[in-house]
Amino acid sequence: MKSLNEDIKNRQFKKVYLLYGEEAYLRGQYRDRLKAAFSSPGDTMNVSCYAGKDVNPGAIIDLAETLPFFADRRLIILEDTGFFKNGCDPLAEYVKGMPESTCIVFVEEMADKRGRLYKSVKDSGRAVEFARQEEAVLKKWILGQIKKENRQISEGALQLFL
C-alpha cells in the first residue's frame, strides 16, 4: 500500500493496477483515491467503469486505445470481472504494450498469482493485495478517524467496534 500511496501523492502513475484481496473496504477506498487523483469530479469522458462477469475484453482494449479528451490520461476501472480467476489472455497480452495515455485499474476479490494476466499486471504496473487487517491496525485506524473529528473514545467503547 505504501507504493500505491506514493504513486497517488507524487502523481507518478503506472499503466495498470490490480487491487485485490479480502478487505473490500480498502479495495474500494483505494479505487476511489485513484479515480479522484486521475480525474476531476463528474468527468465522464475520460473515466469508464465496468463491473461484473460480462465485461468484453475486446471492448476494453478498443476503449484503452482511444485518446483522452482534454486530459492527460484515460482511466478504465474494471471491478469483479473474474479475469484474474478464470484468465483473460487478450488483456494479458495487451497490458504489456498499453499506451501511456491509458490506465486500467482492476479491482478483484481474488487473483490467481500464477495466471498470465496477474504476471502481466505485475510486470507493467502494480498488484496490491489488501489482506484482512489485524486488530491492532484497526484500532489505530479507528482512533485516527475519531481524532480527525476532534472526538475521544474510551477503550471499552472502542472494543465495541471490533
Disulfide bonds with the S-S distance in Angstrom:
none
